[in-house]
Amino acid sequence: MKIISVVGTRPNFVKIASFAKEISKHTEINHILVHTGQHYDEKMSGSFFKELEIPEPNINLGIGSGSHAEQTGKVMMEFEKVLLKENPDLVMVVGDVNSTLACALTASKLGIKVAHIESGLRSFDREMPEEINRVLTDQISDYLFITERDAEKNLLNEGINKNKIFFVGNLMIDTLLMHKEKASKLKTVKEKNYAVLTLHRPSNVDKKENLETILEIMNELQSRIKIFWPIHPRTRNNLEKFGLNSKLNTMKNIILSEPLSYLEFMNAMMNSKMVLTDSGGIQEETTVLNIPCITMRENTERPTTISNGTNTLTGLDKNKIRKIVDSVLNGHFDKSNKVELWDGKAAERIVNVIKNEKIN
Ligand code: UD1
């Protein structure tokens, strides 16, 4: 059996790490890894391959940055050539980025079976590019691997056949559990009491007013606790473009950093008092690490992080954020429950399904 797995961006690398490791144990499966090149900086890409011991991609499409149509279109054109040459039995895509949809669409048009990892998550917010990618990828996938139970309901509501859905757990959590101990030995942040901040959602960082509001919120927060902020390139570019760097530079309790490696970032989260973010994956990671998570979005596609985990949605509401910060700093916050099947065995389950389904 020949399988092509596709990665493009930072969170994809984290998810594929445990899968690539598991599938390498099955020598009867020929596994080819394709990197679309959507993320390309050493700090956004290369360092993840090294630290997570992901095999070097067999093929790099070298797409790089661009508008949505440019990125999606270029990936499709280059990936089609790869598929025609390699003729795999299955294409495996992960998550919800432009590379995910582009490769799923290319494969399905060539009649090649598609597996989607992290299927069925829905924010019900069509303004998020990721939501469009999720809905469309699921519609054309043959094997839909889900990380939480609500995802099944979402897929059934969209008319997906139940037989195609497999509840297998969470690859991102497999990778976390595999590397937690190693990460705990680092010391990314010298401070003892600090919060971690990450921001990269277009709805937060591509609009000047919203980025300004976030800086106001951070200005207040940094008077109460130090803030450690590894800045995503999209956000760094926009701070510059909107002329907000001088405002940021006046906030002496904000510690800025370049994007971190996987282990460095994991360590920063593990030792923090709380995390403020607009990321999807970090809502899940903080739930497993039992660190309070303030999600500066109006919705989440990962509801189990709220019902079982440490996550609270605040949008950019200053009062809501203040209230949670108060309770965390006063030591009152609800610990997380164990989330069903987030046990480090998702990759094993996925490979079992692939083998049992006799895809080729
Ligand atoms: C993409 C995904 C998003 C995911 C995020 C993880 C889409 C639509 N978005 O968003 O779902 O949560 O990755 O980080 O697929 N840049 C660099 N170096 C890099 C990569 C990007 O400097 O290695 C800069 C470029 O200026 C680029 C910008 O960051 O234009 C945005 O990159 P892009 O991949 O388009 O989107 P992300 O915001 O990273």
Residues whose N, C-alpha, C, O or C-beta is under 5 A from the ligand:
A	BS01	UD1	T9 R10 P11 Q38 H39 Y40 D41 M44 S65 G66 D96 V97 N98 P129 E130 H200 P233 R234
